Amino acid sequence: MFTTGQYVYIPRTARHRLANATDEPITVIEVQQGDYLGEDDIVRLADDYQRS
């Protein structure tokens, strides 16, 4: 469980998923590193929202 101001580093190629286990709204700020910052290299393993 995270609180305000905390962060998590997710290594490249790591499988991960984010969920809010509370009724409170959350704000997520994603910061990408590297030469290429596009989103066409994302592989969705499961997507409840049917995004492409």
N, C-alpha and C positions, 0 to 999 in steps of 0.2 A: 504494500500500500504506500502510496506517495502522498506527500503534503506539499503545500505551496513552496515554490522555490527549488524543489528537488528536480534532478534530471537523471536520465538513464542513457547510457551509450549502447547502441545496438551495432555490433560489428557487421561489416559487409558480408552478405550471403546468409546471415543468421535468420532463421525463421522466427517471426514474432507476430504478436497480435495485441491490440490495445482494447481495453474495455473499461467502462466507468461503472464501478460496483456500488455507486451511491445515487441518490436522487438529486444531488447538487450538480449544476453544470460545471464542466471543466473547460479549460483553454489549453490546447496543445500547440506548442511552437516547435516545428520541425526545422532542424538545421542540418543541411547536407554539406559534405566535404568532398573535395576532389575536383578534377578537371571537368567532369561531365555531371550536370545537375538535372538532366531531363528525367521524365517519369516513364519513358517508354521501355526502360529496362526492368520495370517492376514485374515480378511474377506473382500473381495472386493464387494462392493455394486453395483458399476458400473465401468466398465473398458473399456475405449475407445481403449485400445491396446491389448485386448483379452489375457491378462496374466492369468496364472493359479494360 
